[in-house]
């Protein structure tokens, strides 16, 4: 009984005092270590007076590459260093080489992707006579024309990435790996005779 009076009654008294009602019925009373459950940090989308735009969620640093965002290869995670300028176009043409190995799978994927994204304007054989052109849309030059016959792969890639003339950018639709596969396929339409000779040599 003495232990009850010694330990229980003081605990009961403190509990009663802590639970006493306040004028503000919403207050929880005394809080022990409130930072444990009432964090002083800002929530992700909470207004934040420490930044000029008042936003807690900060944008990624320029040039940041999303980790694990590639479903094809490390090539898809690398930034494109050539600017959307005439100088960037010429430099890409001089420096870029197709890093995707040319094999049967790359060629078949290139054709599939070409049919999905390029055929509508450039046509099934690359003659610039796709459905858009047949409906009075802008006509691109044929791949085997003097203008494009010897076009470097770097310039083709640059045009796909940034867009060129009436052609818009396809950067949001095609990964770098997919673009290079399309370029493999386009090259067979730039110089058809050469592509046929290469295919025949590979079969031998």
GIWO-V644592 format. One record per pair of residues at least 12 apart in sequence whose ideal C-beta (glycine too) atoms are under 10 Angstrom apart, sorted by the first residue. I is the first residue (numbers start at 1). GAP is how many residues later the second one is. Records with the same first field share a line. If there is no record, write none. Layout:
I->GAP / GAP
This chain:
14->16
17->12 / 13
18->12 / 13 / 14
41->15
42->13 / 14 / 15
43->13 / 14
44->12 / 13 / 14
45->12
62->17
63->16 / 18
64->15
65->12 / 13 / 14
69->106
70->105 / 106 / 107
71->104 / 106
72->28 / 103 / 104 / 105 / 106 / 109
73->26 / 27 / 102 / 103 / 104
74->102 / 103
75->24 / 25 / 100 / 101 / 102 / 104 / 105
76->99 / 100 / 101 / 102 / 103
77->98 / 99
78->21 / 98
80->12 / 16 / 77 / 78 / 81 / 82 / 91 / 96
81->14 / 15
82->13 / 14 / 72 / 75 / 76 / 79 / 80
83->75 / 79
84->74 / 77 / 78 / 79 / 80 / 85
85->77
88->70 / 73 / 74
89->65 / 66 / 69 / 70 / 73 / 75
90->62 / 64 / 65 / 68
91->63 / 64 / 67
92->60 / 61 / 62 / 63 / 64 / 65 / 66 / 67 / 69 / 70
93->58 / 59 / 60 / 61 / 62 / 63 / 64 / 65 / 66
94->58 / 60 / 61
95->57 / 59
96->56 / 57 / 58 / 59 / 60 / 61 / 62 / 84 / 87
97->55 / 56 / 57 / 60 / 83
98->55 / 56 / 58 / 59 / 81 / 82 / 83 / 85 / 86 / 89
99->77 / 78 / 81
100->76 / 77 / 78 / 79 / 80 / 81 / 82 / 83 / 84
101->79 / 83
102->78 / 79 / 82 / 85 / 96 / 100
103->81 / 99
104->98
105->76
106->71 / 74 / 75 / 76 / 78 / 79
107->74 / 77 / 78 / 80 / 81 / 88 / 92
108->73 / 77
109->68 / 69 / 72 / 73 / 75 / 76
110->68 / 69 / 70 / 71 / 72 / 73 / 74 / 75 / 76 / 77 / 78
111->13 / 70 / 71 / 73 / 74 / 75 / 77
112->66 / 69 / 70 / 73
113->57 / 60 / 61 / 62 / 65 / 66 / 68 / 69 / 72
114->12 / 67 / 68 / 69 / 70 / 71 / 72 / 74 / 75
115->67 / 70
116->57 / 58 / 62 / 66
117->43 / 53 / 56 / 57 / 61 / 62 / 65
118->12 / 22 / 42 / 49 / 52 / 56 / 64 / 67 / 68
119->12 / 13
120->12 / 13 / 17
121->12 / 16 / 17 / 18 / 19 / 45 / 46
122->17 / 18 / 19 / 20 / 21 / 26 / 45 / 64 / 67
123->16 / 17 / 19 / 20 / 66
124->65
125->17 / 18 / 19 / 63 / 64 / 67
126->14 / 15 / 16 / 17 / 18 / 19 / 22 / 59 / 60 / 62 / 63 / 64 / 66
127->12 / 13 / 14 / 15 / 16 / 17 / 18 / 62
128->12 / 13 / 14 / 15 / 17 / 20
129->13
132->34
137->29
138->27 / 28 / 29
139->27
140->24 / 25 / 26 / 27
141->24
142->47 / 48
143->13 / 43 / 44 / 45 / 46 / 47 / 48 / 49
144->45 / 46 / 47 / 48 / 49
145->45
148->38 / 41 / 42
149->40 / 41 / 42
150->40 / 41
151->32 / 35 / 36 / 39
153->27 / 30 / 31 / 33 / 34 / 37
154->29
156->23 / 24 / 26 / 27 / 30 / 31 / 34
157->19 / 22 / 23 / 25 / 26
159->20
160->13 / 14 / 16 / 18 / 19 / 20 / 22 / 23 / 26
161->13 / 15 / 18
170->12
